[in-house]
Amino acid sequence: FFETLEVEEKYLDLLLEEFKKKLNIKTDKQFNDVINASDLSVKKIEEKNKIEILWNQLIINKFSKDIKIDKDQIKKNILENNLKKEYLLSEIVFNLDNENLEKKFDLIKKEISNSGFENAASIYSISNTSNNGGKLGWIKINSLNKKIKKEILKTQIKNYTNPIVIPGGFLILKIEDEKETNIVNDIEKETEIISREIANKQLNQFANIYFNKIKKEVQIDEF
């Protein structure tokens, strides 16, 4: 799809800054200490970031036309709720390789019990969020589909859902916290924000499906 793995420097700088923020790195010395202690190199990190940028570009080029967003329904949902409810979520996205769902879920639950949800996400999740312990951040309830919303609403804070079937695999969500924010003042702006969140979720699902498809057809070095 791409003749060379070349990416504009400004995009690499942005991803490198995100990498530092995830590790709470504030100085160049801290960054160098982490690199040395982890047996990494800036070149290796840049190579991974280039691949990630180009992969995201490929997914957008292939699947952006397949994104489905009902903005009228989003506006209706916003107007029907006086307050916006948001959840602080973490995720584990997984699929099955010659094993049944119950067995795989038991393995994940055991890891969660022993080492915590964050560590289980870094081991078992196939989503990009596995790099930061599965953390999704604050997600508006209106941006979630009915099936996921239903599971979240019946799950208590600090607990996690049963596996939810999604395109390309299964999803486990942990409810870290919840909050209610003020009434929406700018409906159009809020609609656009939610639409972007929905679009990103759909693109991530397309990415997982496409990756699993090509993984069966070619040899891939995952790192």
C-alpha positions as CSV (number, residue, x, y, z in Angstrom):
1,F,0.0,0.0,0.0
2,F,2.9,2.4,0.7
3,E,6.2,2.5,-1.2
4,T,8.2,3.8,1.8
5,L,7.6,4.1,5.5
6,E,8.0,7.8,5.4
7,V,5.9,10.1,7.6
8,E,5.9,13.9,8.2
9,E,8.1,14.8,11.2
10,K,5.3,16.7,12.9
11,Y,3.1,13.6,13.1
12,L,6.0,11.6,14.6
13,D,6.6,14.4,17.1
14,L,2.9,14.3,18.2
15,L,2.9,10.6,18.8
16,L,6.2,10.8,20.7
17,E,4.6,13.4,23.0
18,E,1.6,11.2,23.5
19,F,4.0,8.3,24.4
20,K,5.7,10.6,27.0
21,K,2.4,11.7,28.5
22,K,1.2,8.1,28.9
23,L,4.3,7.4,30.9
24,N,4.1,10.7,32.8
25,I,7.5,11.8,31.4
26,K,8.2,15.5,31.8
27,T,11.9,15.9,31.0
28,D,14.4,14.6,28.4
29,K,16.4,13.0,31.2
30,Q,13.3,11.0,32.3
31,F,12.7,10.0,28.7
32,N,16.3,8.8,28.2
33,D,16.1,6.9,31.5
34,V,13.0,5.0,30.4
35,I,14.5,4.2,27.0
36,N,17.7,2.8,28.5
37,A,15.9,0.9,31.2
38,S,13.5,-0.7,28.7
39,D,16.2,-1.7,26.2
40,L,14.5,0.5,23.6
41,S,15.7,3.2,21.2
42,V,14.2,6.3,19.8
43,K,14.7,4.8,16.3
44,K,12.6,1.7,17.3
45,I,9.9,3.9,18.8
46,E,9.8,6.1,15.6
47,E,9.6,3.0,13.4
48,K,6.6,1.7,15.4
49,N,4.9,5.1,15.3
50,K,5.4,5.3,11.5
51,I,3.8,2.0,11.1
52,E,0.9,3.0,13.4
53,I,0.3,6.3,11.4
54,L,0.4,4.5,8.1
55,W,-1.9,1.7,9.3
56,N,-4.4,4.3,10.5
57,Q,-4.2,6.0,7.2
58,L,-4.8,2.7,5.4
59,I,-7.9,2.0,7.5
60,I,-9.4,5.4,6.9
61,N,-8.8,5.1,3.1
62,K,-10.4,1.6,3.0
63,F,-13.3,2.0,5.4
64,S,-14.3,5.7,5.9
65,K,-17.0,5.2,3.3
66,D,-18.5,2.4,5.4
67,I,-19.0,4.5,8.5
68,K,-22.6,4.9,9.5
69,I,-23.7,7.8,11.7
70,D,-27.3,8.9,12.4
71,K,-26.9,12.5,13.5
72,D,-30.6,13.1,13.8
73,Q,-30.8,10.2,16.3
74,I,-27.8,11.6,18.2
75,K,-29.5,15.0,18.5
76,K,-32.7,13.3,19.7
77,N,-30.7,11.4,22.4
78,I,-29.0,14.6,23.5
79,L,-32.3,16.5,23.8
80,E,-34.0,13.7,25.7
81,N,-31.4,13.9,28.5
82,N,-31.1,16.9,30.7
83,L,-27.7,15.8,31.9
84,K,-24.9,14.0,30.0
85,K,-23.7,10.9,31.8
86,E,-20.1,9.9,31.1
87,Y,-18.2,6.8,32.1
88,L,-14.5,6.4,32.7
89,L,-13.8,3.2,30.9
90,S,-11.1,0.6,30.3
91,E,-11.3,-2.2,27.7
92,I,-10.0,-5.6,26.8
93,V,-10.7,-6.6,23.2
94,F,-9.9,-10.2,22.4
95,N,-10.7,-12.9,19.9
96,L,-10.7,-16.7,20.0
97,D,-7.9,-18.9,18.7
98,N,-9.0,-22.6,18.8
99,E,-10.5,-22.1,22.2
100,N,-14.0,-21.5,23.6
101,L,-15.2,-18.3,25.0
102,E,-15.7,-19.5,28.6
103,K,-12.1,-20.8,28.8
104,K,-10.7,-17.6,27.4
105,F,-12.8,-15.4,29.7
106,D,-11.7,-17.5,32.7
107,L,-8.0,-16.9,31.8
108,I,-8.7,-13.2,31.6
109,K,-10.6,-13.1,34.8
110,K,-7.8,-14.9,36.6
111,E,-5.3,-12.4,35.3
112,I,-7.5,-9.5,36.4
113,S,-7.9,-11.1,39.9
114,N,-4.2,-11.7,40.2
115,S,-2.6,-8.6,38.6
116,G,-5.4,-6.1,37.9
117,F,-7.4,-5.1,34.8
118,E,-4.7,-2.9,33.4
119,N,-2.1,-5.8,33.4
120,A,-4.7,-8.2,31.9
121,A,-5.4,-5.6,29.1
122,S,-1.7,-5.4,28.3
123,I,-1.5,-9.2,28.0
124,Y,-4.8,-10.2,26.3
125,S,-6.2,-7.2,24.5
126,I,-5.7,-6.8,20.7
127,S,-6.8,-3.2,20.8
128,N,-4.3,-0.3,20.5
129,T,-5.3,0.7,24.0
130,S,-3.4,-2.3,25.4
131,N,-0.4,-0.1,25.2
132,N,-1.8,2.0,28.1
133,G,-3.5,-0.7,30.1
134,G,-6.8,-0.6,28.1
135,K,-7.7,2.9,29.2
136,L,-10.3,4.6,27.0
137,G,-10.9,7.7,29.1
138,W,-14.2,9.4,29.6
139,I,-16.9,8.2,27.2
140,K,-20.3,9.8,26.8
141,I,-23.2,7.3,27.2
142,N,-24.9,8.7,24.1
143,S,-21.9,7.6,21.9
144,L,-22.4,3.9,22.8
145,N,-24.6,1.5,21.0
146,K,-27.6,-0.1,22.7
147,K,-25.9,-3.4,23.4
148,I,-22.8,-1.9,25.1
149,K,-24.9,0.8,26.9
150,K,-27.1,-2.0,28.4
151,E,-24.1,-3.8,29.7
152,I,-22.6,-0.7,31.2
153,L,-25.8,0.4,32.9
154,K,-26.1,-2.9,34.8
155,T,-22.4,-2.9,35.8
156,Q,-21.3,-1.3,39.0
157,I,-18.4,1.1,39.3
158,K,-15.0,-0.7,39.7
159,N,-16.5,-3.9,38.1
160,Y,-16.3,-5.1,34.6
161,T,-18.8,-6.5,32.1
162,N,-19.2,-10.0,30.7
163,P,-17.8,-10.3,27.2
164,I,-19.8,-8.3,24.6
165,V,-19.8,-9.6,21.0
166,I,-18.5,-6.9,18.7
167,P,-17.3,-7.1,15.0
168,G,-13.9,-8.8,15.0
169,G,-14.1,-10.3,18.5
170,F,-15.3,-9.7,22.1
171,L,-15.2,-6.7,24.4
172,I,-14.9,-6.5,28.2
173,L,-15.4,-3.0,29.7
174,K,-14.4,-1.9,33.2
175,I,-16.3,0.9,34.8
176,E,-13.6,3.0,36.5
177,D,-15.9,5.9,37.4
178,E,-19.0,7.9,36.3
179,K,-20.1,11.5,36.3
180,E,-22.9,13.8,35.1
181,T,-22.0,17.0,33.3
182,N,-24.1,20.1,32.7
183,I,-26.9,20.4,30.2
184,V,-25.7,20.6,26.6
185,N,-25.7,24.2,25.4
186,D,-24.4,23.8,21.9
187,I,-26.3,20.8,20.4
188,E,-24.5,21.0,17.0
189,K,-21.1,21.0,18.6
190,E,-22.0,18.1,20.9
191,T,-23.4,16.1,18.0
192,E,-20.2,16.5,16.1
193,I,-18.1,15.4,19.1
194,I,-20.3,12.3,19.6
195,S,-20.2,11.6,15.8
196,R,-16.4,11.6,15.8
197,E,-16.4,9.2,18.8
198,I,-18.7,6.8,17.0
199,A,-16.7,7.1,13.8
200,N,-13.5,6.3,15.7
201,K,-15.1,3.2,17.3
202,Q,-16.3,2.0,13.9
203,L,-12.9,2.5,12.4
204,N,-11.3,0.5,15.2
205,Q,-13.7,-2.3,14.7
206,F,-13.0,-2.3,10.9
207,A,-9.2,-2.3,11.8
208,N,-9.6,-5.3,14.0
209,I,-11.5,-7.3,11.4
210,Y,-9.1,-6.4,8.6
211,F,-6.0,-7.2,10.7
212,N,-7.4,-10.6,11.6
213,K,-8.2,-11.2,8.0
214,I,-4.7,-10.4,6.7
215,K,-3.1,-12.1,9.7
216,K,-4.4,-15.4,8.3
217,E,-3.0,-14.7,4.9
218,V,0.5,-13.4,5.5
219,Q,3.3,-13.6,8.0
220,I,3.2,-10.6,10.4
221,D,5.8,-9.5,13.0
222,E,3.7,-8.0,15.8
223,F,5.6,-5.7,18.2
